Amino acid sequence: MPDQPLLTHDEVRAIADLARLSLSEDEVALYARQLSAILDDFQKLQQVDTAHLALTTSVLPPASTLRADTPLPPLTPAEVVANAPAAEGDQFKVSAVLGDE
């Protein structure tokens, strides 16, 4: 934990306001200490030399969860509109958007 809090009580109150939280003075003091400890840990991590490490987006091997894209026979016009709320022949029937123009 840092010797002095990295966040002031006013900063914690401002963060709480952004999150629309109402905090008591005890909570403000507690969160100031806890958030300052978290920020202190991040400052320590910033000091770690990672220049020799390869960039990593995931530790898991890449794998697609999608099915193979295989062509299928097309639907007939009647099949396309079969589940439409309203159809006229082989076309979808929709309400007018622009009025009677």
C-alpha positions as CSV (number, residue, x, y, z in Angstrom):
1,M,0.0,0.0,0.0
2,P,1.4,3.5,-0.8
3,D,2.7,5.7,2.0
4,Q,0.4,8.5,0.9
5,P,-2.9,7.9,-1.0
6,L,-2.6,8.6,-4.7
7,L,-6.2,9.7,-4.7
8,T,-7.6,12.5,-2.6
9,H,-10.9,12.3,-0.9
10,D,-12.2,14.9,-3.3
11,E,-11.1,12.8,-6.3
12,V,-12.9,9.8,-4.8
13,R,-16.0,11.9,-4.3
14,A,-15.8,13.0,-8.0
15,I,-15.5,9.4,-9.2
16,A,-18.4,8.4,-7.0
17,D,-20.5,11.3,-8.5
18,L,-19.6,10.0,-12.0
19,A,-20.8,6.6,-11.0
20,R,-23.9,8.2,-9.3
21,L,-22.9,6.7,-5.9
22,S,-23.6,8.3,-2.6
23,L,-20.7,7.6,-0.2
24,S,-20.4,8.2,3.5
25,E,-17.1,9.9,4.8
26,D,-16.0,6.4,6.1
27,E,-16.5,5.0,2.6
28,V,-14.7,7.8,0.9
29,A,-11.7,7.2,3.2
30,L,-11.9,3.4,2.6
31,Y,-12.1,3.7,-1.2
32,A,-9.3,6.3,-1.2
33,R,-7.0,3.8,0.4
34,Q,-8.2,0.8,-1.7
35,L,-8.1,2.7,-5.0
36,S,-4.7,4.2,-4.2
37,A,-3.4,0.7,-3.5
38,I,-4.7,-0.5,-6.9
39,L,-3.1,2.4,-8.6
40,D,0.1,1.8,-6.8
41,D,0.1,-1.8,-8.0
42,F,-0.4,-0.6,-11.6
43,Q,2.6,1.8,-11.2
44,K,4.7,-1.2,-10.1
45,L,3.5,-3.1,-13.2
46,Q,4.5,-0.2,-15.4
47,Q,8.1,-0.6,-14.2
48,V,8.3,-4.2,-15.5
49,D,10.5,-4.6,-18.6
50,T,8.4,-6.3,-21.2
51,A,10.3,-5.2,-24.3
52,H,11.6,-8.7,-24.9
53,L,8.1,-10.3,-24.8
54,A,6.0,-10.9,-27.9
55,L,2.7,-9.0,-28.1
56,T,-0.1,-11.3,-27.1
57,T,-3.8,-10.8,-27.7
58,S,-4.7,-14.2,-26.2
59,V,-3.0,-17.0,-24.4
60,L,-5.3,-19.5,-26.1
61,P,-4.6,-20.9,-29.6
62,P,-6.7,-19.2,-32.3
63,A,-9.9,-21.2,-33.1
64,S,-13.0,-20.4,-35.0
65,T,-16.3,-21.1,-33.4
66,L,-18.1,-20.5,-36.7
67,R,-19.3,-23.2,-38.9
68,A,-17.8,-23.7,-42.4
69,D,-19.3,-21.3,-44.9
70,T,-20.7,-23.7,-47.4
71,P,-23.2,-22.7,-50.1
72,L,-26.7,-24.0,-49.9
73,P,-29.5,-23.9,-52.5
74,P,-31.4,-20.7,-52.5
75,L,-34.9,-20.4,-51.1
76,T,-37.8,-19.9,-53.5
77,P,-39.6,-16.6,-53.3
78,A,-42.6,-18.3,-51.7
79,E,-40.3,-19.8,-49.0
80,V,-38.8,-16.3,-48.4
81,V,-42.1,-14.7,-47.6
82,A,-43.7,-17.7,-45.9
83,N,-43.1,-16.4,-42.4
84,A,-43.6,-12.7,-43.2
85,P,-46.3,-10.9,-41.1
86,A,-47.8,-9.6,-44.4
87,A,-47.0,-10.6,-48.0
88,E,-48.5,-9.8,-51.3
89,G,-47.6,-12.5,-53.9
90,D,-43.8,-13.0,-53.6
91,Q,-43.2,-9.7,-51.9
92,F,-43.1,-8.4,-48.3
93,K,-46.0,-6.0,-47.6
94,V,-45.0,-3.1,-45.3
95,S,-46.6,0.1,-44.1
96,A,-46.0,3.3,-46.1
97,V,-43.1,5.3,-44.6
98,L,-43.5,8.5,-46.5
99,G,-47.3,8.8,-46.5
100,D,-49.3,9.4,-49.6
101,E,-46.7,11.3,-51.6
